[in-house]
């Protein structure tokens, strides 16, 4: 549990919410660019235009009159994901991993529960009405490819697919974590819903210890497996893709979320103009020191590959005392 006081955390380089908002988001993320990442349809289009890999989009339901198109969109699909275009925090996401053997209009969710087509249609209707959107405004429901589980994380995930969050500052990856689904998070890789965040050594792509809420943990709460020491596949590619997120969006302080598909490799899930700060607890390291290092060596002519290489060189994990228990 975090014991240090706010001033102590500031003094050891931990970035706070107000500082993040005022010094970085307000300065480096023009509001006119927010729609590029707040709307998942626009984000997907930008990524595809830039040649970046994303989950296939099967269909978009834009208003109530189109809800009945759902059955046609998924007619030949055994698995798929339904998500709000402008949602946040993992709310409103349905992950369908199969259908009933006798009744094709019964759908099995990642949690193991079965829901009827009527329940799915009701959920889509609520999504379009804006129940899960950032500002409660009318929204679109996306139906897209369901990522296939990658075996690396089999022992540290519960009924869901982990994702990788990378913080990118002025085009340079500075910190990363893997978000691991749990029973409490209903199989979703979302920290606010109870997933575990595991820090990542930027140099090697190996996982470090984890954070659950505000507590540092060594083991997954459901499987008991050790969190540290897992090698993330295709780490160089993930770093470079995250660095390219800056080129695609123009956002100077950015969170890039990726997932590793067993068949297709790393895919961009979404990008975030206001990434959270618990990533510092997972890495036992403050963001400010890394940001200041990037400011010192920033090269506006560097491409994404070069910026990713800087991240690997400059930010290896260091053995140090627990920064968050200094009281």
N, C-alpha and C positions, 0 to 999 in steps of 0.2 A: 504493500500500500504506500502511496505517496505521503511522505512525512515532511518534506522540506517546505519552507514558507515561500511565498511568491518572490520575495527579494532574493532569497538564496537561489532559487531556480533561475532567476534572471542572471545572477552573477556567474553561474556556471554554464551559461550559454543556451538555456532552454527558452524557446520562442513561445511567448504567450499569445492568447487570443487577440487582445487589443493591439499588440504590436504587429501581429500578422495582418490584421485588417487594415491598420493605418499605414504601416511602413511598406508593406509588400503588395497586398491585394489592391488597395486603393491607388497605389502608385504605378503598378505594373500591369494591372488588368482593367483596361478601359471597359466601361459598362456596355458599350456598343458591341463588344465581342462576346459578352456573356451568352447570347442565344446560340452561339456556335457550339457550346458545350452543354448548355442547359436543355437543349432539345436533342434527344438521342438520334433522331432522324437526320438532322443537319450534321451532327458529329460523324455519323456513319458515312454520309455522302462526302464529307471533307476527306475522311480517311481513305475511302475508295478512290477518290480523285487523285490522291497523293500516292496511290499504289500500296497502301497499307492493308494488312489482312484484318477483316472483321467477320463476325458471325453473319451468315446469310440472312437476309430479310425476306421472309415468306409473304408478308402482307402487312398493311396498315389499315386500321379501322379509325376513320376520322370523325364520324358522327353517328348518332343513334340509329339512323336509317341503314347504316352499313354493318351493324352488329350481326345481322343474320348471315353475313358473308363468311362468318367464322368457319362453319362446317366445310365450305368449299376450299378455304385457304389451307386447312389442315387435313384435307381428305386423304392424302397419301402419306401423311406424317405420323410416325409412331411417337415421336418426341418433339417437343418445341418449348419455347419460352414466351410468355406473355408479359409485357412490361409497359408501364406508362412512359411516353416520350419525354415528359418533363418531370418525372418522379425523382425522389432523392431518398437516401438512407435505406434503400432496399424495399421500401414500402410498395405494395401493389404488384409485386413480381410473382407470377405463377410459373413454376417449373414442372412441366409435364414430361414424365419419363416413360410412359407406356399407356396402353389402352386395355380395357377389359377384354378377355378372350371371347366371351359370349355376347357382350353388349359393347359395340364399338363406340357408343356415345357415353361411355364411362371412361374417365381419365384418371390415371394414377399420378399423383404429385410426388415430388422428390421426398416428401415426408413419409410416403407410404400410404397416405390416405387416398381414397377414391372419391371423385366428385363427378356429378352428372353434367351433361352438356348445358342444362338449364342453369346450373350454378356458375359454369364458365361464362355463359352469356350475361348473367347478372353482374359478374365481376367486370367484364369488358364494358358493360354499360356504365358502371360506376367509374371506371377508369376514364372513359370518354367525357363523363360529366365533370371530371376534375378532382375526384376524391383524393387522388394521390399526387396531384401536381404541386409544384413548388409554391404557387400562390393561390391554389384552389380554383384556378381558371380552367376552362374547357381544355381537353387534352386529346391526344391520339393514343391508341393502343397498338403497340408493335408486337408482331408475332414473328419470331426468328429462330434460327438454328439453336438447338440445345447442345451445349458443349459436352463432349465425351470425356469421361474421367481419365486423367493422366496418372499412371501408377505410382509416380514418385511420392505423392501425398496420400496414398491409400491408408496409411496407419495414423494419419493426423487429421483426418476429416470425418465428419459425420453426415452421411446422406446428402452430400453436396459437393460442388466443385470449388476449390480454393481459387482466389485471384491474387494478383500481385499489384500493389499500389506503389508507384514511384513518384516522388516529389521532384519536380523539374524547376530549377531556378535560372531564368534567363537562358534557357536552352540546355542547361547542364543538369543531369541527374545528380541529386545530392543525398537522397535517402530513400530506402525502400523497405517494404514489409510484405509478407505473405499473410493473407487473411484466411483463416481456417474455419470452415463451418462446424457448428456444434449442435447438440440436441436443443440447447436453449435458443439458438438462432434459427431453428427450424430448417437446418441444412443450408442456410444462406451465409455468404461470406461478408457479413456486415457487422462491424464492431458494436454499433449501437444496439443491435439485436442479440448480442451475446457471443459473437464469433471471437476466436483468438487471433491476435495479431502477432506474428513472429518477425523480429528484425532480420535484416539481411546484410551480410558482409558485401559491400559494394565492389570490393576487389575480386572476390571469388564466386559470389552468388550462392553462398552457403547460408542456411538459416541460423539465427542466434536464438536466444531465449524469447519467450512470448509474453504477452500481456493480455489479461482477461479483465475487462473493466479497468480498474486502476491498480490491479495486482499483477506483479511479475510472476509468471508460471514457467515451469520446466517441462510439464507434461500436458498432453491434451486431456481435457476434463472427462471425455467420454471413452476414449480408447486407452488412456494411460501411456501412450507412446511418447518418447522423447521428441521434443520439438526441434531442438538444435541439431545441426550437423547434416541437414538434408541439402543436396546439391540441386539447385534449380536448373532444369534443362534450358539450353540455348540462352544462357545469361547475357552473352554479348549482344545477341539479336534483340533481347528485351530492352537492354539499356539504350541501344541505338534507336529502336522504335519509340521509346519514351522521349528521347531527345528530339525526335522529329515532331513530337506533339507540339512543341513550341513553334516550329516552322509552319505547321498546319493551322494553328489557332491564333498565334500572335500573343498569347498570354504569357507574361513573364513569371508568374507564380502559378504552377499548374500541378494537378494530380492526374496521372495517367494510370488507368486500370486495365490490366491485361490478364488473360487466362490462357492456360496451355491446354490445347485440345490434343487428345491422344492420336488423332489422325492428321490434323492440320497444323499442329504446332501453335506458337503464340498468336493470339488474336487480341485486337484492341476491343475492349468492352465499352468503355466510355472515358471521358475526360471531365475534370472538375476544376472550376475556377476558385473553389473555396475548400481545398482539402484540409481534413482535420489534423490535429496535432498529437494524438496518441501515438503516432508513429515514433515519436521521440522516446516514449517509455519503452516501446518494443525494442528499440536500438540502444537504450541506455545512453543516449547521446543527444545533445541539444542541436537544433537546426541552425542557430545563429552562427556558430563557429564555421560551419560548412558554407553557409551563405557568404560570410565575410571572405572566406578563402576564394570563392568563385569571383567575388568582386575584385579581388587582388589580381587574378590571372585571366579575367574575362577577355575573350578575343572575338570581336563581332564578325570576323571573317571565318571562324571555325565552323565546319559542317557538323552534322549530327554524329557521324562516326568519330570525329576528333573529340567532340564534347563528351561522348560516352567513354572514350579512352581516358580522358582527364578524370572522370568520376572513378574509374577503376584504380587509377594511380593515386589519387588524392584521399580517398575515403575508405581505406581498409578498416575492418573492425579492430578495436584496441581493447586489451584487457584493462579494466579500470574499476574503481569502486562504484557502487550503485549511486548514480547521481541523484536519484529521487528519494534517497533515505539519508540525507545529510543533516537532518535536524539533530 
